[in-house]
Amino acid sequence: MTAELVRGQNHPLPDTRLEIRVAAGHPVVAGATLADEGGRVAGVEWIAHPGSPSLPGVEVSQQAAADHRLAVDLDAVPATAHRLSVLLALPVGVGGPTRFGAAAAPFVAVTGLDGAEIATYTITGLDRESAVVALELYRRQGAWKVRAMGQGYEGGLAAMLGDQGLQRPADLAATILEAVSRGLARSVSAPPPRVPEAERVRQSASTAPESQATAAEPTTPTVPVTQTSPVTQPPPATPLPPPSTPVPTSTAGGPIDYAHPRRRQAAPEPPRQAPPVPVAGDASGWSMDERLYNQVWGMFEDLARTTAAYRSACEFAESRLDKELDGLLSDPRSRIGGAGDAARAAARARHDELTARAQEVLDRDLDQLTAESDVVEPALPPAYARWDNPVWHAYRVPMEAPMAVRLGDLHLPERTELRIPMLVRLPLERGLWVDMGCEHSEAAGLLDEAELRRLAMDTAVAHAARLLAVYPPGEFTVHVIDPAGTAAAALAPLVEAGVLAGPPAAGATGVQDVLGRLIERVDLVQMALRAGAPDALPPGLDTAEQLLIVHDFPHGFDDRAVTRLRYLADEGPAVGVHLMMVADREDASAYGPVLDPLWRSLMRITPVPDDHLADPWVGHAWMYEPPLFPSGSRVLSQVLARVAESRRQWGG
């Protein structure tokens, strides 16, 4: 059964030798790229285009055409390539449309070598785009899948190639379009329309006696012409008798076979493959931590896209139902009576069928992701694990920093129990803002202001403790500014364990002192790097990564302190100084727009569940859940005690 995909939806591929057919109704340029698991194309040698049509495992056409057939052999694709993207672009100077929105929507189909369609996708929703990533074939747990992409680019071929990670995309686009121009000069006219099968049968029957009578006369051989475009479909052919039915015989003594000599019975549908058994760490990477990191992000992307496909299918079903019901209401004959009721019931039945099919696909994909999550979550290292993971009971201070850290969990309403770890690369490229306001959060509405502020500081302590735990001894330092001393209870675990750089700074003097020391460090490191002498730093300068936790901002901050804070936010991350603001933005509104750049530069997280984060692929609103400790657990004190002991041994 053919899978009719919508944007973002994926489908398993039963075979590795395939054909990708493109029908646009107007000339388009077809190409393909091979990319690593992160979606980056290594170089021009990993792209097939009309000027260089062959890659290991894929071959494209050498000219622009309304119809294309791309040959794909996934077994021949290099092991380092995890994604194969099919690219379409409008050629320049051929008199055709200059944007996809001005022409019929392109149609792509993935077929087997026998021509049986596996999955199809009509690329709708394009407007001013002149280039589009149509499909993506990608590895997933040792098997291949196809995903409907439909990612368009108004900037054309150059913008699309640049987004694929290629260097100097404008030059490569010019090379491709030049090759297309040469190919168009060599191209021949399209073949005439295909003669319908029934018409060929009637012509064959009516001309058979004449051909027998003139068999002795010399004739000019004719070449059968076939048309591969699925845009113009012939009328249904006369059904052929089943093999068991006796066929009519001719008076000459031989049976007359009315079947086309090249027609073959359709190949039986291959047996449905069972979903692969999830394995922790089956993604690419040099280490298990890297493989798990890539696997988690693959799950994140799969969940985002499969949910987008489900929502798109439901929206399509709703819009189709609305149009059908509007059409019935506009016709006076169908407003009342049995015929109108039957038509409305049929429209709702079609709507229910579409949504049921979408739900079936979604449930299948979510079941597979849930099974994978059940395998991956217990295998995560401390940097990626929840605080209730048993891995923390066997915690040992690491000898090298991990590549990422977990900042919480993410989930969508389609299946709330399926949670994806929110992993962020280290060192932090952006600071964190723990929002004490959360005025739009449903969970925050159930708490009073004091409780919400306490939870915000507890969340900041949990993040700081994790960062201290995942770095080697002496490679991460935490400073705290608490001008009014109102966070003493939340900070007690860090203070009592002795893992802070010093006591929390209080009052205006303490604020200026901490900010001054960190700004001095930023300036010294910047000067050393500009001079090309990173080792020529003053003795005793702390070269570890620095984290500054600022509580209850803007209390205790004057204009000078605010300016210094903004300087640290802008210049600090590049030289290892990071901010964690614990504040309510409404409290800082007195400063006006001067703090807007500061808020935009930080990643907002919340002390209670809130749906304020969006994924980088589809833009869903994800429910974020902070990494809180299990009730009654002593894991925080145990981990901090080991961190403190390792710091004493390292310093001693």
C-alpha positions in Angstrom: 0.0 0.0 0.0 1.4 3.4 -1.0 2.0 5.9 1.8 0.8 9.4 0.9 3.0 11.6 3.0 2.5 15.1 4.2 5.2 17.5 5.3 7.3 16.1 8.1 5.9 12.6 7.9 8.3 9.6 7.6 7.8 6.1 6.3 10.1 3.0 6.4 11.7 1.8 3.2 11.4 -1.9 2.6 14.3 -2.1 0.2 17.6 -0.3 -0.5 17.5 -0.2 -4.3 15.0 2.5 -5.2 13.9 5.0 -7.8 12.8 8.5 -7.0 10.5 10.0 -9.6 9.8 13.7 -9.9 6.9 15.2 -11.9 6.6 19.0 -12.0 4.8 19.8 -15.2 7.6 22.3 -16.0 11.4 22.1 -16.2 13.2 21.7 -12.9 16.7 20.9 -11.9 17.1 17.8 -9.7 20.0 17.1 -7.5 21.0 15.2 -4.3 23.3 15.6 -1.4 24.8 13.2 1.1 25.2 14.5 4.6 26.4 13.3 8.0 24.1 12.6 10.9 24.1 16.3 11.8 22.8 17.2 8.3 26.1 18.8 7.1 27.5 18.2 3.6 31.2 17.6 3.7 32.0 19.3 0.4 31.1 19.5 -3.3 32.1 15.9 -3.7 29.0 15.0 -1.8 26.5 16.6 -4.1 25.1 15.2 -7.4 23.9 17.7 -9.9 23.7 18.1 -13.7 27.4 19.0 -14.0 28.4 16.0 -11.8 25.5 13.6 -11.9 26.9 10.6 -10.0 27.6 9.9 -6.4 28.2 6.6 -4.6 24.6 5.2 -4.4 22.8 8.0 -6.3 22.6 9.3 -9.9 20.6 12.3 -11.2 19.7 13.7 -14.6 22.2 15.9 -16.5 19.5 18.4 -17.6 16.5 20.2 -16.5 13.2 18.4 -17.3 9.6 18.2 -16.2 10.1 14.6 -15.2 13.1 13.0 -13.5 14.1 9.5 -12.3 16.8 9.4 -9.7 18.4 6.0 -9.2 19.3 5.2 -5.6 21.2 2.3 -4.1 21.4 2.9 -0.3 23.8 -0.1 0.1 26.3 1.8 -1.9 26.1 5.0 0.1 29.2 5.6 2.2 29.0 4.6 5.8 29.7 8.2 6.9 26.6 9.5 5.1 23.4 9.3 7.1 21.1 11.5 5.0 20.4 11.7 1.4 18.4 14.8 0.4 16.6 15.3 -2.9 16.8 18.9 -4.1 14.7 20.6 -6.7 15.3 24.1 -8.2 13.9 26.2 -11.0 16.3 26.8 -13.9 17.1 30.3 -15.1 16.3 31.6 -18.5 14.1 28.8 -19.9 10.9 30.8 -20.0 9.2 28.8 -17.3 8.0 29.9 -13.8 10.4 31.8 -11.6 8.8 30.6 -8.4 7.1 27.3 -7.4 3.9 29.1 -6.3 3.2 30.1 -9.9 3.0 26.5 -11.2 1.6 23.2 -10.3 2.9 21.6 -7.1 5.8 19.2 -7.7 5.0 15.5 -7.1 7.7 13.1 -5.9 7.4 9.3 -5.5 9.7 6.7 -4.1 9.3 3.4 -5.9 10.8 0.0 -6.0 12.7 -1.2 -9.1 9.4 -2.9 -10.2 7.8 0.5 -10.3 5.5 -0.1 -7.3 5.1 3.1 -5.3 6.3 3.0 -1.7 5.7 6.6 -0.7 4.5 9.8 -2.5 4.5 13.4 -1.6 3.0 16.4 -3.3 4.9 19.5 -2.3 2.2 22.0 -1.5 2.4 25.3 0.3 5.2 26.8 -1.8 4.9 30.5 -2.9 7.9 32.6 -3.7 10.5 29.8 -3.3 12.5 28.8 -6.3 14.3 25.9 -4.7 13.1 23.2 -2.3 14.4 20.2 -0.4 11.8 17.6 -1.5 12.7 14.4 0.4 15.2 13.1 2.9 16.2 9.5 3.1 17.9 8.9 6.4 19.3 6.0 8.5 17.5 5.2 11.7 18.5 2.4 14.0 20.2 0.5 11.2 17.3 0.9 8.7 16.4 3.6 6.2 13.4 5.8 6.2 12.0 8.5 3.9 10.8 11.8 5.2 8.7 14.4 3.3 10.5 17.7 3.8 9.1 20.5 1.5 11.6 23.0 2.8 11.6 25.9 0.4 14.1 28.7 -0.2 13.3 32.2 -1.6 17.0 32.7 -2.2 17.0 29.9 -4.7 19.6 27.3 -5.3 22.4 29.2 -3.6 20.5 29.6 -0.4 19.5 26.0 -0.4 23.1 24.8 -0.9 24.3 27.2 1.8 21.8 25.7 4.2 23.2 22.3 3.4 26.5 23.5 4.8 28.4 23.8 1.5 31.1 26.5 1.2 30.8 29.2 -1.4 27.2 28.1 -2.4 26.8 31.0 -4.9 29.7 29.8 -7.0 28.4 26.2 -6.9 24.9 27.3 -7.9 26.3 29.2 -10.9 28.3 26.1 -11.9 25.1 24.0 -11.7 23.0 26.5 -13.7 25.7 26.7 -16.4 25.6 22.9 -16.7 21.8 23.1 -16.9 22.1 25.6 -19.8 24.4 23.4 -21.7 22.1 20.4 -21.1 19.0 22.4 -22.3 20.8 23.1 -25.6 21.4 19.4 -26.1 17.9 18.3 -25.0 15.3 16.9 -27.4 11.6 17.6 -27.6 9.4 15.7 -25.3 7.8 12.5 -26.8 4.2 12.7 -27.9 1.4 11.8 -25.4 1.0 8.2 -24.7 -1.7 6.3 -26.5 -4.2 4.9 -24.0 -3.9 1.2 -23.5 -7.5 0.5 -24.6 -7.0 2.5 -27.8 -3.9 0.5 -28.6 -5.9 -2.7 -28.1 -8.6 -1.6 -30.5 -6.1 -0.5 -33.1 -4.2 -3.8 -32.9 -7.5 -5.8 -33.3 -8.7 -3.7 -36.2 -5.5 -3.7 -38.2 -4.5 -7.3 -37.6 -6.1 -8.7 -40.9 -4.7 -5.9 -42.9 -1.2 -6.4 -41.6 -1.5 -10.1 -42.4 -2.5 -9.3 -46.0 0.4 -7.0 -46.5 3.0 -9.0 -44.7 5.0 -9.5 -47.8 5.4 -5.8 -48.4 8.4 -4.0 -46.9 7.5 -1.8 -43.9 9.3 0.8 -41.9 9.8 -0.4 -38.4 8.3 1.8 -35.7 9.7 2.5 -32.3 7.3 2.4 -29.4 7.2 5.7 -27.5 6.5 5.7 -23.8 5.7 8.7 -21.6 6.8 8.4 -18.0 5.1 11.6 -16.7 2.4 10.9 -14.1 0.9 14.3 -14.7 -1.4 13.3 -17.6 -3.1 10.0 -16.7 -4.8 7.9 -19.5 -8.4 6.8 -19.1 -8.8 3.4 -17.5 -7.8 0.5 -19.8 -10.2 -2.3 -20.6 -9.6 -5.0 -17.9 -7.8 -8.0 -19.0 -9.3 -11.5 -18.3 -7.7 -13.3 -15.4 -5.2 -16.0 -16.2 -7.7 -18.8 -15.6 -10.2 -17.5 -18.1 -10.0 -19.0 -21.6 -8.9 -16.5 -24.2 -10.5 -16.2 -27.6 -8.7 -18.0 -30.4 -8.2 -16.8 -34.0 -9.2 -18.6 -37.1 -5.5 -19.0 -38.0 -5.2 -21.5 -35.2 -3.3 -19.6 -32.5 -4.6 -17.8 -29.4 -4.9 -14.1 -29.6 -3.2 -12.5 -26.5 -4.6 -9.0 -26.1 -2.2 -8.2 -23.2 0.6 -5.8 -24.0 3.8 -7.8 -24.4 5.6 -5.7 -21.8 2.9 -5.8 -19.2 3.7 -7.9 -16.2 1.7 -8.8 -13.2 2.4 -6.5 -10.3 5.0 -7.8 -7.9 3.5 -9.0 -4.6 3.8 -6.5 -1.8 6.8 -7.2 0.3 6.1 -8.4 3.8 5.9 -5.6 6.4 9.1 -5.4 8.3 8.9 -5.4 12.1 10.2 -2.2 13.7 13.8 -2.4 14.7 14.6 -3.2 18.3 15.9 0.0 20.0 19.5 0.0 21.1 21.1 2.6 23.3 24.0 4.4 21.5 23.3 3.2 18.0 23.9 6.7 16.5 27.3 7.7 15.1 30.0 9.2 17.3 33.6 8.6 18.5 32.5 7.8 22.1 29.4 6.4 23.8 28.5 9.9 25.2 28.6 11.3 21.7 26.5 8.5 20.3 23.9 8.9 23.0 23.9 12.7 22.5 23.3 12.2 18.7 20.6 9.6 19.4 18.7 11.9 21.8 18.7 14.7 19.3 17.6 12.2 16.6 14.6 11.2 18.9 13.9 14.9 19.4 13.8 15.6 15.7 11.7 12.5 14.9 9.2 13.5 17.6 8.9 17.0 16.3 8.5 16.0 12.7 6.1 13.1 13.2 3.9 15.3 15.4 4.0 18.0 12.7 2.9 15.4 10.1 0.0 14.4 12.3 -1.1 17.9 13.0 -0.9 18.8 9.3 -3.0 15.8 8.4 -5.6 16.7 10.9 -5.7 20.3 9.7 -6.1 19.0 6.1 -8.9 16.8 7.1 -10.7 19.7 8.9 -10.2 22.1 6.0 -11.5 19.5 3.6 -14.5 18.8 5.7 -15.3 22.5 6.0 -15.0 23.0 2.2 -17.3 20.1 1.5 -19.9 21.2 4.1 -19.7 24.8 2.7 -20.3 23.4 -0.8 -23.3 21.5 0.4 -24.8 24.5 2.1 -24.3 26.6 -1.0 -26.4 24.3 -3.0 -30.1 24.6 -2.1 -30.8 21.1 -3.3 -28.6 19.6 -0.6 -29.5 21.7 2.4 -32.5 19.6 3.4 -33.7 16.1 2.6 -32.1 12.6 2.7 -29.6 13.4 -0.1 -28.1 16.3 1.9 -27.9 14.2 5.1 -26.2 11.4 3.2 -23.6 13.8 1.6 -22.8 15.3 5.0 -22.5 11.9 6.5 -20.1 10.9 3.7 -18.0 14.0 4.2 -17.7 13.4 7.9 -16.8 9.8 7.2 -14.0 10.8 4.9 -12.8 13.2 7.6 -12.9 10.5 10.3 -11.0 8.1 8.0 -8.2 10.7 7.3 -7.8 11.5 11.0 -7.9 7.8 11.9 -5.1 7.1 9.4 -3.1 10.0 10.8 -3.6 8.8 14.3 -2.5 5.3 13.4 0.7 6.5 11.9 1.3 8.8 14.9 0.7 6.0 17.4 3.1 3.7 15.5 5.9 6.3 15.5 5.3 7.3 19.1 5.3 3.7 20.3 8.7 3.2 18.6 10.1 6.4 20.2 8.7 5.4 23.6 10.4 2.0 23.3 13.6 3.8 22.3 13.3 6.2 25.2 12.8 3.3 27.6 16.2 1.9 26.4 18.1 5.1 26.2 17.2 6.8 29.4 18.7 4.2 31.8 21.9 4.2 29.7 22.6 7.9 30.0 25.7 9.2 31.8 25.4 11.6 34.7 25.7 14.7 32.6 22.6 13.6 30.6 20.7 11.7 33.3 17.8 12.8 35.4 18.5 13.2 39.1 16.4 10.1 39.9 18.6 8.0 37.6 20.6 5.3 39.6 23.7 6.4 37.8 24.1 9.2 40.3 24.5 6.7 43.2 27.7 5.4 41.5 28.8 8.9 40.6 32.6 9.7 40.4 34.1 13.0 39.5 35.0 12.8 35.7 38.4 13.3 34.3 37.2 15.3 31.3 34.3 17.5 30.5 31.3 16.0 28.7 30.1 17.4 25.3 26.6 18.4 26.7 24.5 18.7 29.9 20.9 18.1 30.6 18.8 21.2 31.5 15.4 19.5 31.8 12.9 17.5 29.8 10.6 18.4 26.9 7.3 16.8 25.8 4.3 17.4 23.5 0.6 17.1 24.4 0.2 14.2 21.9 2.0 11.9 24.4 2.9 13.6 27.7 4.7 10.6 29.1 7.2 10.6 26.3 9.9 13.0 27.5 13.0 14.0 25.5 16.1 15.1 27.5 16.9 18.7 26.8 20.7 18.5 26.1 22.7 21.7 25.6 26.3 21.6 24.3 29.2 22.6 26.6 30.7 25.1 27.1 27.5 27.1 27.3 27.2 29.4 24.3 24.3 31.3 25.9 23.7 32.1 29.6 20.5 31.0 31.4 17.6 33.0 32.7 15.5 31.3 35.4 12.3 33.2 35.1 10.7 33.9 38.5 7.7 35.4 36.8 6.2 32.7 34.6 3.0 34.8 34.5 1.6 32.8 31.5 2.3 29.3 33.0 -0.7 27.3 34.3 1.5 25.7 36.9 2.8 29.1 38.1 -0.7 30.3 38.6 -1.3 27.7 41.4 1.6 29.1 43.4 2.1 32.3 45.4 5.0 34.7 44.6 7.2 33.5 47.5 6.9 29.9 46.6 7.6 30.6 42.9 10.8 32.6 43.8 11.9 29.7 46.1 11.5 27.2 43.3 13.4 29.5 40.9 16.4 29.5 43.1 16.2 25.8 43.8 16.2 25.3 40.0 19.3 27.5 39.7 21.1 25.5 42.4 20.2 22.2 40.6 21.7 23.5 37.4 24.8 24.8 39.1 25.3 21.5 41.0 25.1 19.5 37.8 27.6 21.7 36.0 30.0 21.4 39.0 29.5 17.6 38.9 30.2 17.0 35.2 33.4 19.1 35.0 36.8 17.7 36.2 38.2 19.1 39.5 39.2 22.8 39.2 37.7 23.3 35.7 34.4 25.0 36.8 34.0 27.8 39.3 30.7 29.2 40.6 30.1 32.7 41.9 26.9 33.9 43.5 25.4 37.4 43.9 22.6 37.6 46.4 22.3 41.3 47.3 19.6 41.0 50.0 20.6 37.5 51.3 17.1 36.1 50.6 18.4 33.0 48.9 20.4 31.6 51.9 18.2 28.6 52.3 18.3 27.5 48.6 22.1 28.2 48.5 22.8 26.2 51.7 23.8 22.9 49.9 26.5 24.8 47.8 27.7 26.8 50.7 27.9 23.9 53.2 29.7 21.7 50.7 32.3 24.5 50.1 32.0 24.3 46.3 31.5 28.0 45.7 34.4 30.4 44.8 33.5 32.4 47.9 30.5 33.4 50.1 27.5 34.8 48.2 28.1 38.5 47.6 25.7 40.8 49.4 25.0 44.5 49.2 26.0 47.0 46.5 29.7 46.6 47.5 29.7 42.8 47.1 27.9 43.2 43.7 30.6 45.6 42.4 33.4 43.4 43.7 32.3 40.2 42.0 31.5 42.0 38.7 34.8 43.8 38.8 36.8 40.6 39.2 35.0 38.8 36.5 35.3 41.7 34.0 39.1 41.8 34.8 39.3 38.2 33.9 37.4 38.7 30.7 39.7 41.6 29.7 42.9 39.7 30.5 42.0 36.6 28.6 40.8 38.7 25.6 44.1 40.6 25.5 46.1 37.3 25.7 44.1 35.8 22.9 44.4 38.9 20.7 48.2 38.8 21.3 48.4 35.2 20.3 49.8 34.3 23.7 47.1 32.4 25.6 49.6 31.1 28.1 50.9 34.5 29.1 48.3 35.1 31.8 49.1 36.5 35.2 49.9 33.8 37.8 47.0 32.8 40.0 44.4 33.8 37.4 41.5 31.2 37.5 41.3 29.8 34.0 38.4 27.5 34.7 35.0 28.1 33.2 33.1 30.6 35.3 29.4 30.8 36.2 27.9 33.8 37.9 24.5 33.3 39.5 22.6 36.6 40.0 19.7 36.3 42.3 16.8 38.8 42.7 17.9 41.1 40.0 17.8 44.2 39.9 17.9 44.5 43.7 21.3 45.9 44.6 22.3 46.9 41.1 22.9 50.6 40.1 23.4 51.8 36.6 27.1 51.0 36.6 26.5 47.5 37.8 23.8 47.0 35.1 26.3 48.1 32.4 28.9 45.7 33.8 26.4 42.9 33.8 25.5 43.5 30.1 29.2 43.5 29.3 29.7 40.1 30.9 26.6 38.8 29.0 28.0 40.0 25.7 31.8 39.3 26.0 31.9 36.6 28.7 30.8 33.4 26.9 33.6 33.6 24.3 36.2 33.5 27.1 34.5 31.1 29.5 32.4 33.4 31.7 28.6 32.6 31.8 25.6 34.1 33.4 22.6 32.5 35.2 20.0 35.2 36.0 17.3 34.3 38.6 14.9 37.2 38.1 11.4 38.3 37.1 11.6 40.5 34.0 8.7 42.6 35.2 10.8 43.6 38.2 13.4 45.1 35.9 11.0 47.0 33.7 12.1 50.2 35.3 15.3 50.1 33.3 13.2 50.1 30.1 14.6 48.7 26.8 18.2 48.9 28.0 18.0 45.3 29.3 16.2 43.8 26.3 19.5 42.7 24.6 20.4 41.0 27.9 17.2 39.0 28.1 17.4 38.1 24.4 21.0 36.8 24.8 20.0 34.3 27.6 18.0 31.0 27.3 14.8 31.3 29.3 14.0 28.3 31.5 11.4 28.1 34.2 11.1 26.6 37.7 7.7 25.1 36.8 6.4 23.4 33.7 5.9 25.9 30.9 5.4 25.7 27.1 7.8 28.5 26.0 10.5 26.6 24.1 10.4 25.8 20.4 12.3 23.1 18.4 14.7 24.2 15.6 12.9 22.1 12.9 9.1 22.7 13.0 8.7 25.3 15.8 6.4 23.4 18.1 5.7 24.9 21.5 7.3 22.3 23.8 6.4 21.8 27.5 9.6 22.3 29.5 10.0 20.6 32.9 12.9 21.7 35.2 15.3 19.1 36.6 14.1 18.9 40.2 15.4 16.4 42.8 13.2 13.5 44.0 11.4 14.2 47.2 13.5 13.2 50.2 16.5 12.3 48.1 20.0 13.0 49.4 21.6 12.8 45.9 22.4 16.5 45.9 24.4 16.4 49.2 26.2 13.2 48.2 27.2 14.5 44.7 28.4 17.9 46.1 30.4 16.1 48.9 32.3 14.2 46.2 32.8 17.3 44.1 34.2 19.1 47.2 36.5 16.2 48.1 37.9 16.0 44.6 38.5 19.8 44.6 40.5 19.5 47.9 42.6 16.7 46.5 43.2 18.5 43.3 44.1 21.7 45.1 46.2 20.0 47.7 
